[in-house]
């Protein structure tokens, strides 16, 4: 599967990037990845199942799936993710 990035280029799908993003969001929210390991794994597995059936997927679609799941089970981490994006990804 390929991921279509915001600027239009494609790159191979790397599941480790999703897990790393979730861990970073947990840290930014004030938790250690170990404290939120169960949440991280649950969100990761749910999103993985949704997106791995696609041949190509937009990075924004992956992001939306992640935030939807985080909003459902750990809203504070989702809020932290959005705060980070607002500050650094203008």
N, C-alpha and C positions, 0 to 999 in steps of 0.2 A: 504494500500500500504506500501511496505517496501523500504527503501533506502539502497543501497549497498554502504558501505563506501569504501574509498581507500584501506584500509587494508583487505577488504573482508568480514567484519562482517556486519550484517544487523540490522537495527533499524527501528521502526515505523516512517512513514512520519509525520513530524510536520511542518505545514505551517508557524507557528510563527517564525521558524528559518530562513525562506526565508525573511520574512518582517524585522526581526532583522538585517540580513546581509545587506539588502538594506539600512536600516537606518544608520548602522555603516559606510557603504561606503559613504553615503552622508555627514556624519559628518567628515570623513577622508578627503573628498574633500573640506571641508571648509564651508559646508552648515548646517543649522539646519534641522532636519527631517521635521519640519513644512514648511520651505522654499521649500522643494522638495516633499511635500506630494503627489501632483498630479502625479509627475513622478514615485515616489515609488509605488503608487497604480496602475498606468497603467502597469508598468513593472511586478509587483506582479501578477495582474490578468491575463496578457498575458501568463506568465510562468506557472501559476497555471493551466490554461486551457490546456496547452500543456502536462503537466506531470501527471495530475491527472487521465488520462485515462489508465495509466500503472499499472500493478500489482506490478512490481518491477522496480526500476530505479537507475542507478548509480549516486552517488553524483557528479561526474564529468559531467554528462549529465545535471544535474540541473544547475551547475555552468556555463556550456557553454550556456545554454538557457538564463540565467540571463545576462551574459556578451554580448550576441548578442543583446538582447533588450536594454541594457544600451548603447551599441555602437550606436544604432540607434537613441535613443532619448535623451541621456545625456552622451556623450562621456567622459566628465571630471570625472564623477563618476566612469565610467568603468576604466579609467586610474588610478584613486585612488585605486580601488579594486585590480588591477594588481600590483600596486606598493606595497601595503600591503602584498599581497601574496609572492611577490619576496623577501621582507624583512623578513617575519616571518614564511613562510611555505616552507622552503627549502627541 
